[in-house]
Amino acid sequence: PRDPLRRPCQGGSRRRRRRRGRRRARGHREGQEGRREGEGEGEGVVTPVESRRLVVGLGNPGESYVRTRHNVGFQVVERLAFLHAVAGFREECGSVVGSLGDWLFCQPRTYMNRSGSAVRCLCESLDLAPGAVLVVYDDVHLPLGKLRLRAGGSAAGHRGLESIIESLQTEAVPRLRLGVGAPPQGLGERGLADFVLAEFLADEEPAVTAMVERASRAATAWLAEGIAAAMNLANAPEPPAPDLPEGARSE
């Protein structure tokens, strides 16, 4: 998948990133021996980090949806693929899937509300437990730019996650929610659909770019270290913007 934040680069730079990505993944896997993590928020459950893990970004396929609020999950997978130099994406289980060692990255092509069938197929094909899947998606209940990562819970009205929970028959699916802001009050169900299928406003784009970057770092921490480390990144308060000197302006 293309990276919405990507800049043109030379072939040599791409090869160097790919080699670094492979070394990074190998180092993470070697360092996982014996590492343990908490599986829930306050539950005290401790299990080993799974060696094979899958990040699923939710969205809708097609150029008309690329920059919409509903597709920020796709944007995170594209950013991860760029950062870790993931090449050779393939069609599998109604999805586009890329891999870097034991790390897998997926964009279901089933449309948002039917994402569960694609995720279930991949879990069965790759022998993955639900806890080894991180679902990344938009959330209108969070302010724009806010992240929230949890080990499980209800779908809270999100149709894509609801489809996955129904298909896997468990709510114990880690999820990373990306705040896309709330629609104006009084729009109703149809108005909400129009809101999430609309593109971000121009003045919202800087916050979206920063959010996708932070979400990619949190997803990488989940892949390499487990959910506790990822929650520390995703759920931490955002650092305040630095004070500008008098007379200066932000760019």
N, C-alpha and C positions, 0 to 999 in steps of 0.2 A: 504493500500500500504506500501511497505517496505520503510524505511528511509535510504537514501544513506549515512547519517552522523551518523547513530545510532550506539551506543556501546551496547554490551550485558549488561543486567541489571537483578537484582533479581526481583522476582514477587512482593515482598512487595514494592520495589521502584516504580514499574509500577502502583500499586494500589494507592500509595500516590500521584503520578503525576496526576492520573485520578481524585482523589478527589480535588486536587488543581486546576486542569483545570475546573472542574464543578463550584467550588467556584468562580474562576476568571471570568468565563463567566456570572455567576449570578450577580456578582458585577458590571460588565460592563453594563449588561442590566438594573440593577436598577439605575445606574448612567446616563443612557441615557435620562431620563425623561426631556423633555424641551430643550435638547441640540440641537444646530443648526449648520449647516455646509454650506460652499460654494460649489455649484455643478459644477462650471466651473472655468477656469483660467481667472480671471479678469472679469468674467461676472456679479459678484455681486448677483448671485442667491442664496437665502438662504432657505433651507428646513430642516425639522427634519431628524435626523438619522433614517433610517429604522431599525426596531428591528430584522428582519430576513434578513440575507445577505448570499450571495453565492460567494465563491472563486473558480474560474474555472482555473485549470492549463492545458495548452494545450501541446499535445505531441502525440506520436504514441504508441499503445500498443505492447507488445512483448519484450522479453529479448534482442533481437538484437538492440533495440533502446534505451535502458536504459540510457547509458552514452553519448548519442549524443547531439549535440548542440540544435537540435530541441526539445529536451525533458526537458529543464530546467524548464518549467512550471510544468511538472509532479513532478520534484524534489522539487519545492517549496511547493506543496500540501502535499507531503510526509513528508517534514520537519515540516510543520504546524501541521499535524496529530500527529507527535511525540511530538512536544513541548506542545501541548494542550491535550495529552493523549486521542485522539479521537479513539474510538473502534467501532466495529460493522459496518464496511463498507458494503454496500449493492449494488446490481445491480438495477439500475433504469434509465429509459430513455436512454438506450444505454451508461450508464456511471457507474463508481464506485463512490458512494456517501457516505460520512460520515457526522455526525452531532454532535455538542456539543451545546445543547440548541438551540438558534436561529442562530447559526453559522453553515454553511454548506460548505463542501469541496468536490470538484468534479474533476474527471479525465474522460473526454469523451473517450469512446472506439471505436469511429467511424472513427478513423484516422484523422489526422490534418485537411485536407481540407474539411471534412464534419462535423466539430465540431458544426456548427450552429443548426443542427437538434436536437442534444442532449441538447444543452443549451435552445433552444426554448421549448422543451418538459418539461424540469425542471421548467422553468419560468411559464409555464401554469399550471403544476401540483402543484407547491408551491405558486402560485399567487405572483410572484416576478416581480417588474418593472425592466426595463433594468438598471436603476441607482443603483439597489441593487445587481448587479453582477459585480465582479472584475475579469477581464480576465488577466491571467499571461502567458507570452509567450516570446520566444526568438526574438532578433532583431539584424540583421546583420549590421544595420546602426549605432549602438552604439558600442563604444570600449568595449572590454572584461572587465566585472566587473561593468560597468556603469548601473545605474537604471534610469528610467524615468517613472513617473506616471502622467496620464492625465485623465480628466473627460470625454473626448470624442474626436471625430475627425475621420479622414479617416483611412483605414486599412494600407495605405502606402505600399501596395504590399504584406502584410502578408496574406497568403491564409486562415489560420485558423480564424483570426479575421475577414477577409472579409466574410467568411461563416456565422459567428455569426451576423455581421451587416446586411447581407441580410436576415437572418432568423428572426431577431427581428425587421427589417425594421426601424432601427434608428442607427445613429452614436453616440448617447449619451450613450455609454457603457464605464464605467471606465476601464482603462487598465494599467497594470504594465509591462513595457518592460524591459527585461534583455539583456544587451549587450553580444553578443557572438563573437564579432570581425567580421571583414570584410574578405571575400574571396579574394584571389589574383585577380588582375585586368585581364580582358579579358577572364574569364571563360565562360561567357554566362549563359543562363538559366539552362542548364543541369549541368554546373559546380557549380552553386549556390546550386542546389538541392543536389549534391554530398557533398558539403561543410557542409550544415546544418545536413545532415544525417550521417556525420562522427563523431567519438568520439573526445572529447577534447584531446589535447596533454598532456603528463604527466606534463610538466612545466606550463600548464595552470590551472591545477586542484586546486592549492591553491586559485587562484583568483575566480574560480567557486564556491568553498566552501564558501568563504567569501561573494560572491554575493548572493548565495541562503540564507545565514543567514540574510543578510540585507533585502532582499526581504521578508522574512518571518516576520521580525519585522514590515516592512511597511504594509504588508497585515493584520497583527494583529491590527495595529493602525487603518486601514480602517474599520475593523470589529467593533472595540470598540468605536472609536471616530469620524469616518467619513473621508472624502477624504482630507480635509484641513490638518489634523494632519498627515495623511499618506504621503501627498505630501511633508510636511516639512522634513520627514525622507528620503523618496526615492530620492527627487530632491536636497538634500543638497550635497555640495561638500564632497568628501571623505576626512577624516582626513589624513594629510601627515604621512608617515611612520616615526617613531622616529629615530633620529640620533643615530648611533651606536658608542660606544667608539672606539677610535683608536685601530686597531688591532683586533677588534671583528668582527664576521661574523654572518649573519642572518642564522636561521635554515630553 
